[in-house]
């Protein structure tokens, strides 16, 4: 994908005239989340509809061990939260809330699970 194009489309949708610059403070990444340094991420969206249960478990572990700045994670599937291992640096909330959010494949909206994340 083209991140600058996505950001510029979002700016236009919000009524902003300014083209993409690096001063927004927002960084968008597309790719293999398991290879990405997520230690500075404050918000993560996981389009997890096609994730296997094992991938969801790997995502939860990665977040617990690396995501020390994370505040919220949004996922299209519920996360498999288990007892935290003693090396965890963050705690993912056990009671997600749901929002129905329009997606490109569904104008009626799709259930998105939102979890708070706290540093331990």
C-alpha positions in Angstrom: 0.0 0.0 0.0 0.9 3.6 -0.3 0.9 5.2 3.2 1.3 8.8 2.0 -1.7 8.3 -0.3 -3.8 6.9 2.5 -2.8 9.7 4.8 -3.6 12.3 2.1 -7.0 10.7 1.5 -7.7 10.8 5.2 -6.7 14.5 5.4 -9.1 15.3 2.6 -11.9 13.4 4.3 -11.3 15.4 7.4 -11.4 18.7 5.4 -7.7 19.4 5.7 -5.9 21.0 2.7 -2.4 20.3 3.7 -0.6 17.5 1.8 1.4 14.8 3.6 4.4 15.9 5.7 6.2 14.1 8.4 5.0 16.6 11.1 1.7 14.8 11.9 3.1 12.6 14.6 1.2 9.7 13.0 3.1 6.9 11.5 1.3 4.2 9.5 2.9 0.9 8.7 1.8 -1.9 6.5 3.5 -5.3 6.5 4.5 -8.1 8.8 3.7 -7.0 12.3 5.8 -9.8 13.7 8.9 -8.1 12.2 8.1 -4.6 13.3 9.4 -2.9 16.4 6.2 -1.9 18.2 7.8 -0.5 21.4 6.8 3.1 20.5 3.3 2.3 19.1 0.5 3.9 21.0 -2.4 2.4 18.9 -2.4 -0.8 16.8 -5.1 -1.9 14.4 -4.9 -5.6 13.5 -7.1 -6.6 10.5 -7.2 -10.1 12.0 -10.1 -11.8 10.2 -7.8 -14.3 8.5 -5.4 -14.7 11.4 -5.1 -18.3 12.7 -5.5 -18.9 16.4 -1.7 -19.3 16.6 -1.1 -16.0 14.9 -3.5 -14.3 17.4 -1.6 -15.9 20.3 1.7 -14.7 18.8 0.3 -11.2 18.5 -0.8 -11.2 22.1 2.7 -12.4 23.2 4.4 -9.7 21.0 2.3 -7.0 22.5 2.9 -8.2 26.1 6.7 -8.3 25.6 7.3 -5.3 23.4 4.5 -2.7 23.3 5.5 -0.6 26.3 3.9 2.6 24.8 0.7 1.0 23.6 -2.6 2.4 24.9 -5.2 0.6 22.7 -5.4 -2.3 20.3 -8.2 -2.7 17.8 -8.8 -6.2 16.4 -11.4 -7.7 14.1 -11.3 -10.9 16.2 -11.3 -11.4 19.9 -7.8 -11.8 21.3 -7.0 -15.1 23.1 -6.0 -13.6 26.4 -4.4 -16.1 28.8 -2.6 -15.8 32.1 0.3 -13.4 31.7 3.8 -14.7 31.7 6.2 -13.3 34.2 8.2 -11.5 31.5 5.2 -9.4 30.3 5.8 -5.6 30.2 2.2 -4.7 29.6 -1.3 -6.0 30.5 -4.1 -6.2 27.9 -7.5 -5.5 29.3 -9.7 -8.6 29.7 -13.0 -6.8 28.9 -12.9 -5.3 25.4 -15.6 -3.1 24.1 -17.1 -3.4 20.6 -17.7 -0.8 18.0 -19.4 -1.3 14.6 -17.1 0.4 12.1 -17.7 0.7 8.3 -15.1 -1.3 6.3 -14.6 -1.3 2.5 -16.4 -4.7 2.3 -19.3 -3.8 4.6 -21.1 -0.4 4.7 -23.2 -1.7 7.6 -20.1 -2.0 9.7 -18.0 -4.7 11.2 -17.5 -5.5 14.9 -14.2 -4.3 16.1 -12.8 -5.3 19.5 -11.0 -2.6 21.4 -8.7 -3.4 24.3 -7.0 -1.0 26.7 -3.3 -1.8 27.4 -1.4 -0.8 30.5 2.2 -0.8 31.4 3.0 -3.2 34.3 
